[in-house]
Amino acid sequence: MSISFFFLSLNFMVLNYKMIIEYQIIQINSTEIFMVFLFDWMSLLFMSFVLFISSMVINYSDEYMSGDLNINRFIYLVCMFVLSMMLLIISPNLISILLGWDGLGLVSYCLVIYYQNIKSFNAGMLTALSNRIGDVALLMAIAWMMNYGSWNYIFYIDIMKNDFYMQWVMMLVFLAAMTKSAQIPFSSWLPAAMAAPTPVSSLVHSSTLVTAGVYLLIRFNFALSENLMYFALFISSLTMFMAGLAANFEFDLKKIIALSTLSQLGLMMSIIFLGDYKLAFFHLLTHALFKALLFMCAGVIIHNFLNCQDIRYMGSLINIMPLTCVMFNVANFSLCGLPFLAGFYSKDLILEVLSLNYLNFYIYLIFFISTGLTMSYTIRLMYYTLFGSFNNLSLNLISDSSMTMLKSMLSLMVMVVFGGSMLSWLMFSVPYYICLPLIMKMMALIVTFLGMWGGYEASKFSLSYQLNSLKYLKVSLFISLMWNMPFISTFGVNYYPIHLSKLIYKNLDQGWFEWLGSQGLYNNIKNYSNFSQILFFNNLKISMILFVFFIYFIFIYI
């Protein structure tokens, strides 16, 4: 299916062809509800990538989850997840988008809590509730679009930009995209969602859940107003910087890769708000390839280390797991934008397009610093896992994984190596010609080498609980907790409502309401019934005695 969708996408691209299929579900008087599907080169190409990556992930899961008793249930959940994403991709209608959107939210909750421990339950709840904000925003957008007679937003894109009331719909859609793609201040759920099994992380962070917000904004890109774009550009660039900085202080292997995803999402969003949606889509596809491979390699490493995820225990893996490390390196270098891997074609182009734009120094600086930070945390991760000292048990069974997992990883690696050039030739019929001064042209290379040096220096830091390093420890915790984002957006928001609910529960629900409400009513009725019963039985006794005397007197009289 992936291959057929890919060639169909090429056909649509060459012919500049779009297909809209409408199916009437119900008609009540003059109201009609349609199911609408939009097929164009963009939706078909994205579906092709989603199907390719999900097939690799399911093949990988067969081995990775082999010890699980409920593996069939897991595969069904993954398939439901992919179907929800497909529905979202081909929907030009806000109602059918909501079906796919909610499907992603609900199935992601089931997958995050899959291991059923306290950590995964908390992470699942945080994921579900953060995404509910976006769902509510979409519901409000649906209600607002009733003014326009149809929910097929694709027909209103041209008028949305200049219509004051339609900008409310755009703000709600932007809020929904922010929650799903975990932009500030909704970033705390994304690293928490790492409680899910690794194959799920591979799927979620490459082409499904977190990319849904970016894809929605790519579809709505022509309707974005200038003021909203400036605001959103600031938020997304800040997210990119914050995530890149946090990854440099993190020690959990999966969380480092999750924060890397968050940084790349900020980059994609920024490019949309700079006005180049095609470039954002290009990076979305290339990022999906190398991020899926990164998570798969991380899964193999975690599996071999008996579920230990702390990179400080790893080291010298290049000697023990050479094949996995080669693929891990290829994915990492692609993420950094090493010529001529998949990430290079999109990231280098993004930075040059940015350099060509008329924007302030803040945006220019934060983009290049974030690119340097990407290189920094990647080199730090590679130093710890591949070249550092091995700090695990002397007796171990660490080796390259079985062929089932390696087949999936090798297939993805081929795409990581050749996918970027292939996509750049296909998507951009006329190549970008960007003419810049030498220093600006070399800027991407300069920050990459600076980031490499910074990552090497950062990898030599060691955390100790001595007094002299307490200040560093505090700074490190502040940055690795994403500027205390979980406390601000989760615990900070939850504390007062939960405290209030405790007071209400204690003083009203278990207090006066107990006495005056159902319990009090029950006790009063019970007491009254006891009193009535006693009275009735006493009266019955007296009545029986009187009746007996009455019968006796009648008998004597007769």
C-alpha positions in Angstrom: 0.0 0.0 0.0 2.8 2.4 0.9 4.5 1.8 -2.5 1.2 2.2 -4.4 0.4 5.4 -2.6 3.9 6.7 -3.3 3.6 6.2 -7.1 0.1 7.6 -7.1 1.4 10.7 -5.3 4.0 11.1 -8.0 1.3 10.8 -10.6 -0.8 13.5 -8.9 2.2 15.7 -8.5 3.2 15.6 -12.2 -0.4 16.1 -13.4 -1.1 18.7 -10.6 -4.2 16.7 -9.9 -6.6 16.7 -6.8 -9.5 14.4 -6.1 -12.3 15.1 -3.6 -14.7 12.2 -2.8 -17.9 13.0 -1.0 -20.2 10.5 0.5 -23.6 11.5 2.0 -24.0 9.8 5.4 -27.4 11.3 6.5 -29.9 13.9 5.3 -32.5 15.4 7.7 -34.7 17.9 6.0 -32.3 20.4 4.5 -29.3 19.4 6.6 -26.8 17.1 5.0 -23.8 15.5 6.6 -21.1 14.3 4.2 -18.0 12.2 4.7 -15.3 14.0 2.6 -11.9 12.7 1.5 -9.2 14.8 -0.2 -6.5 13.0 -2.2 -3.7 15.2 -3.6 0.1 14.7 -3.8 0.6 15.9 -0.3 -1.9 13.6 1.5 -0.9 10.6 -0.6 2.9 11.1 0.0 2.4 11.5 3.7 0.1 8.4 3.8 2.8 6.5 1.9 5.4 7.5 4.6 3.1 6.7 7.5 2.3 3.2 6.1 6.0 2.5 5.4 7.1 3.5 8.9 4.2 1.7 10.6 4.9 -1.5 8.6 8.5 -1.4 9.8 7.4 -0.7 13.4 4.9 -3.6 13.4 7.6 -5.9 12.0 10.0 -4.6 14.6 7.4 -5.1 17.4 7.0 -8.8 16.5 10.4 -9.4 18.0 10.6 -6.5 20.5 7.3 -7.4 22.2 7.7 -11.2 21.8 7.6 -11.8 25.5 4.3 -10.0 25.9 1.2 -12.1 26.5 -1.0 -9.5 24.9 1.0 -8.8 21.7 -2.1 -9.2 19.5 -3.8 -6.4 21.5 -0.8 -4.3 21.1 -0.7 -4.8 17.3 -4.4 -3.9 17.1 -3.8 -0.7 19.0 -1.0 0.3 16.7 -3.2 -0.4 13.6 -6.0 1.7 15.1 -3.5 4.4 15.7 -2.3 4.4 12.1 -6.0 4.3 10.8 -6.8 7.4 12.9 -3.8 9.2 11.4 -4.8 8.2 7.9 -8.3 9.6 8.5 -6.8 12.9 9.7 -4.5 13.1 6.7 -7.2 12.7 4.0 -9.9 14.9 5.7 -10.6 18.4 4.4 -13.5 18.5 6.8 -13.3 19.7 10.4 -15.7 17.0 11.7 -13.8 14.1 10.1 -10.5 15.7 11.3 -11.9 15.6 14.8 -12.6 11.9 14.4 -9.0 11.2 13.5 -7.7 13.7 16.0 -9.7 12.1 18.9 -8.8 8.6 17.7 -5.1 9.6 18.0 -5.7 11.0 21.5 -7.6 8.0 22.8 -5.4 5.3 21.3 -2.3 7.1 22.4 -3.6 7.0 26.0 -4.1 3.3 25.7 -0.6 2.8 24.3 1.1 5.1 26.9 -0.5 3.2 29.8 0.3 -0.1 28.1 2.8 -1.3 30.8 0.2 -0.4 33.6 2.4 1.0 36.3 2.0 4.3 38.3 4.5 6.1 36.1 2.7 5.2 32.8 -0.7 5.9 34.3 0.4 9.4 35.2 2.1 9.9 31.8 -1.1 8.7 30.0 -3.3 11.0 32.0 -1.0 14.0 31.3 -1.0 13.1 27.6 -4.7 12.7 27.4 -5.6 15.8 29.3 -3.1 18.0 27.5 -4.6 16.8 24.2 -8.1 17.4 25.4 -7.4 21.2 25.3 -6.8 20.9 21.5 -9.9 18.7 21.1 -12.0 21.3 22.8 -10.5 24.0 20.6 -11.4 22.0 17.5 -15.0 21.5 18.8 -15.3 25.2 19.2 -13.9 25.8 15.7 -16.6 23.4 14.4 -19.3 25.3 16.2 -18.0 28.6 14.9 -17.9 27.3 11.3 -21.6 26.6 11.4 -22.0 30.3 10.5 -20.5 29.5 7.1 -22.8 26.7 6.1 -20.2 23.9 5.7 -17.3 22.3 7.7 -15.2 21.7 4.5 -12.6 24.3 5.4 -10.7 23.6 2.2 -13.2 25.7 0.3 -12.8 28.7 2.6 -9.0 28.9 2.8 -8.9 31.9 0.4 -11.4 34.0 2.3 -10.3 33.0 5.8 -7.3 35.3 5.8 -9.3 38.5 5.2 -12.4 37.5 7.3 -12.2 38.9 10.8 -14.5 36.2 12.2 -12.7 33.4 10.4 -9.6 34.4 12.3 -11.2 33.1 15.5 -11.4 29.7 13.8 -7.7 30.0 12.9 -6.8 30.8 16.5 -8.6 27.8 17.7 -7.0 25.6 15.0 -3.6 27.0 16.1 -4.3 26.2 19.7 -5.2 22.6 18.8 -2.0 22.3 16.7 0.0 23.6 19.7 -1.3 21.0 22.1 -0.8 18.1 19.7 2.6 19.2 18.6 3.6 20.0 22.2 4.6 23.7 21.8 5.2 25.9 24.8 3.3 25.8 27.3 2.0 22.3 26.4 5.5 20.7 26.1 5.5 18.6 29.3 3.5 15.7 28.0 5.9 14.8 25.2 8.8 13.5 27.3 6.3 11.9 29.7 4.8 9.9 26.9 8.1 8.0 26.8 6.4 5.6 29.3 5.0 3.8 26.2 6.8 0.8 24.6 9.6 1.8 22.3 7.9 0.8 19.0 5.1 3.1 19.9 7.6 5.9 20.6 9.1 5.2 17.2 5.7 5.6 15.5 4.4 8.5 17.6 7.5 10.7 17.3 8.2 10.1 13.7 5.0 10.3 11.6 1.8 10.1 13.6 0.7 11.8 16.9 3.1 14.8 17.2 3.2 15.6 13.5 -0.6 15.9 13.3 -0.5 19.5 14.6 2.1 20.4 12.0 0.2 18.8 9.2 -3.0 20.6 10.2 -1.2 23.9 10.0 0.4 23.0 6.7 -3.2 22.5 5.4 -4.4 25.8 6.9 -1.2 27.7 6.0 -2.9 30.1 3.5 -5.4 31.2 6.1 -2.8 32.4 8.7 -2.9 36.1 9.4 0.3 38.1 9.8 -0.1 38.9 13.5 -0.8 35.2 14.4 2.2 34.1 12.4 4.6 36.5 14.2 3.3 35.4 17.6 3.4 31.7 16.6 7.0 32.1 15.2 8.1 33.4 18.6 6.5 30.5 20.5 7.8 27.8 18.1 11.3 29.2 18.0 11.4 29.3 21.8 10.2 25.7 22.0 13.0 24.7 19.6 15.6 26.4 21.7 14.2 25.1 25.1 14.1 21.5 23.9 17.6 21.6 22.4 19.0 23.0 25.7 17.1 20.4 27.8 18.4 17.5 25.8 22.0 18.5 26.6 21.3 17.9 30.3 19.2 14.8 30.1 20.5 11.2 30.9 17.5 9.1 29.9 18.1 7.8 26.3 14.5 7.9 25.2 13.9 11.3 26.7 16.9 12.8 24.8 15.4 11.5 21.5 12.0 12.8 22.6 13.4 16.3 23.3 15.1 16.1 20.0 11.6 15.5 18.4 10.3 18.5 20.2 13.1 20.7 18.9 12.4 19.5 15.3 8.7 20.2 15.7 9.6 23.7 16.8 11.7 24.0 13.6 8.8 22.7 11.4 6.3 25.1 13.0 8.7 28.0 12.6 9.1 27.3 8.9 5.3 27.3 8.4 5.1 30.7 10.2 7.9 32.0 8.0 5.6 31.2 5.1 7.1 28.2 3.4 4.7 25.3 4.0 6.3 23.0 1.3 9.7 23.2 3.1 8.0 22.4 6.4 6.4 19.3 4.8 9.7 18.3 3.3 11.4 18.4 6.7 8.4 16.6 8.2 9.0 13.6 5.9 12.8 13.5 6.2 12.5 13.8 10.0 10.0 10.9 10.1 12.6 8.6 8.6 15.6 9.2 10.8 13.5 9.6 14.0 11.9 6.2 13.5 15.3 4.7 13.0 16.7 6.5 16.1 14.0 5.1 18.3 14.4 1.6 16.9 18.1 1.6 17.6 17.4 3.0 21.1 14.9 0.2 21.6 17.5 -2.5 20.7 20.1 -0.9 23.1 17.5 -0.7 26.0 16.5 -4.3 25.3 20.1 -5.4 25.6 20.7 -3.5 28.8 17.7 -5.2 30.4 15.4 -2.1 30.3 18.1 0.3 31.6 17.7 3.7 29.9 20.4 5.7 31.6 23.2 6.6 29.2 25.7 6.8 32.0 25.6 2.9 32.2 26.3 2.5 28.5 29.6 2.9 26.6 31.9 1.2 24.1 28.8 -0.2 22.3 30.7 0.2 19.0 32.7 -2.9 20.0 29.7 -5.0 21.2 26.8 -4.0 18.9 28.5 -2.7 15.7 25.6 -3.0 13.3 23.1 -1.2 15.6 25.7 1.5 16.3 26.3 2.1 12.6 22.5 2.6 12.1 22.3 4.7 15.2 25.2 6.9 13.9 23.6 7.3 10.5 20.3 8.4 12.0 22.1 10.8 14.4 24.2 12.4 11.6 21.1 12.7 9.5 19.4 14.6 12.4 22.5 16.9 12.6 22.3 17.6 8.9 25.5 15.9 7.7 25.9 16.1 3.9 24.3 14.2 2.1 21.9 12.4 4.3 18.1 13.0 4.5 18.3 15.7 7.2 20.8 17.8 5.3 18.6 18.5 2.4 15.8 19.9 4.5 17.8 21.5 7.4 20.4 23.3 5.3 17.7 24.6 3.0 15.6 25.8 6.0 18.6 27.7 7.4 19.4 29.3 4.1 15.8 30.3 3.4 15.7 31.9 6.9 18.9 33.8 6.2 17.3 35.2 3.1 14.2 36.5 5.0 13.7 40.0 6.4 13.5 39.1 10.1 15.0 40.4 13.3 18.3 39.3 14.9 16.5 37.3 17.6 15.0 34.8 15.1 18.2 34.5 13.2 20.2 33.9 16.3 17.8 31.4 18.0 17.6 29.3 14.8 21.4 28.9 14.5 21.9 28.4 18.2 19.2 25.6 18.2 21.0 24.0 15.2 24.2 24.1 17.2 22.5 22.6 20.2 21.2 19.7 18.0 24.7 18.8 17.1 25.8 19.3 20.8 23.3 16.8 22.3 23.9 14.3 19.5 27.7 14.3 20.0 27.1 14.0 23.8 24.8 11.0 23.3 27.2 9.3 20.9 30.1 9.9 23.3 28.2 8.3 26.2 26.8 5.3 24.3 29.5 4.5 21.7 32.9 5.7 23.0 32.6 6.2 26.7 33.5 3.7 29.4 31.2 0.7 29.8 29.6 1.0 33.3 27.2 -1.9 33.3 27.6 -5.5 34.7 30.7 -7.4 33.6 28.5 -10.5 33.0 26.1 -9.5 30.2 24.5 -10.9 27.0 24.8 -7.7 24.9 24.9 -8.3 21.2 23.3 -7.1 17.9 19.6 -8.0 17.8 17.9 -10.7 15.7 17.3 -10.4 12.0 13.6 -9.5 12.4 14.4 -6.2 14.1 17.5 -5.5 11.9 15.5 -6.0 8.7 13.2 -3.1 9.7 16.1 -0.9 10.8 18.1 -1.6 7.6 15.1 -0.8 5.4 14.7 2.5 7.2 18.4 3.2 7.0 18.3 2.9 3.2 15.6 5.6 3.2 17.5 7.8 5.6 20.5 7.7 3.3 18.7 8.2 0.0 15.3 9.6 1.0 16.3 13.3 1.3 17.8 13.7 -2.1 14.9 11.7 -3.7 12.3 13.9 -2.1 14.1 17.2 -2.9 14.2 16.2 -6.6 10.6 15.2 -6.6 9.0 18.0 -4.5 10.9 21.0 -5.9 10.6 21.0 -9.7 12.5 24.3 -9.8 15.5 24.2 -7.4 15.9 26.9 -4.7 18.7 29.2 -5.8 19.9 31.1 -2.7 22.6 33.7 -3.0 24.2 34.8 0.3 27.4 36.3 1.5 30.1 33.8 2.3 29.9 34.1 6.1 26.1 33.6 6.1 26.5 30.7 3.7 29.0 29.1 6.0 27.0 29.8 9.1 25.3 26.4 9.2 28.6 24.7 9.0 30.2 27.0 11.7 27.4 26.4 14.3 27.5 22.6 13.5 31.2 22.5 14.4 30.7 24.7 17.4 27.9 22.4 18.5 30.2 19.4 18.0 32.8 20.9 20.3 30.2 21.9 22.9 28.7 18.4 22.9 32.2 16.9 23.5 32.8 19.3 26.4 29.3 18.6 27.8 29.9 14.9 27.7 32.8 15.2 30.1 30.6 16.9 32.8 29.8 14.6 35.8 27.1 15.2 38.3 28.0 14.9 42.0 26.1 15.8 45.1 29.0 17.6 46.7 28.4 21.1 48.0 30.6 22.8 45.4 28.5 21.4 42.5 25.1 22.1 44.1 24.6 25.3 42.0 25.4 23.4 38.8 23.0 20.6 39.9 20.2 23.1 40.4 20.8 24.7 36.9 21.0 21.3 35.3 17.7 20.2 36.9 16.0 23.4 35.9 17.1 23.0 32.2 16.5 19.3 31.9 13.0 19.8 33.3 12.4 22.2 30.4 12.5 25.4 32.5 10.2 23.7 35.1 7.5 23.3 32.4 5.9 20.2 34.1 5.5 22.1 37.4 4.0 25.2 35.7 1.7 23.6 33.1 0.8 20.4 35.0 1.3 20.5 38.8 0.9 24.3 38.9 -2.5 24.1 37.1 -3.6 21.0 39.0 -2.8 22.0 42.6 -5.6 24.5 43.3 -8.5 22.6 41.6 -7.4 19.4 43.3 -7.1 21.1 46.6 -10.5 22.7 46.2 -12.0 19.4 45.2 -10.5 17.9 48.4 -12.1 20.6 50.6 -15.5 20.2 48.8 -15.3 16.4 49.2 -14.4 16.6 52.9 -16.7 19.4 54.0 -19.7 19.0 51.7 -19.7 15.6 50.1 -18.6 13.7 53.2 -19.8 16.5 55.6 -23.0 18.4 55.6 -24.4 16.7 52.5 -24.0 13.4 54.3 -26.2 14.7 57.1 -28.7 16.7 55.0 -28.6 14.6 51.8 -29.0 11.0 51.0 -27.5 9.5 54.1 -29.4 11.8 56.4 -32.6 11.1 54.5 -32.0 7.4 54.7 -31.3 7.5 58.5 -34.4 9.6 59.1 -36.7 7.3 57.1 -35.1 4.3 58.8 -35.8 5.8 62.2 -39.3 6.8 61.3 -40.0 3.3 59.9 -38.6 1.7 63.1 -40.9 4.0 65.2 -43.9 3.2 63.0 -43.1 -0.5 63.2 -42.9 -0.4 67.0 -46.1 1.6 67.2 -47.9 -0.7 64.7 -46.8 -3.9 66.6 -47.8 -2.4 70.0 -51.1 -1.3 68.6 -51.5 -4.8 67.1 -51.0 -6.4 70.4 -53.6 -4.1 72.1 -56.0 -4.7 69.2 -55.6 -8.5 69.5 -56.3 -8.4 73.2 -59.4 -6.2 72.7 -60.6 -8.5 69.9 -60.2 -11.6 72.0 -62.1 -9.9 74.9 -64.8 -8.8 72.5 -65.2 -12.3 71.1 -65.2 -13.7 74.7 -68.0 -11.3 75.8 -70.1 -12.0 72.7 -69.7 -15.7 73.4 -70.8 -15.3 77.0 -73.7 -13.0 76.0 -74.9 -15.5 73.4 
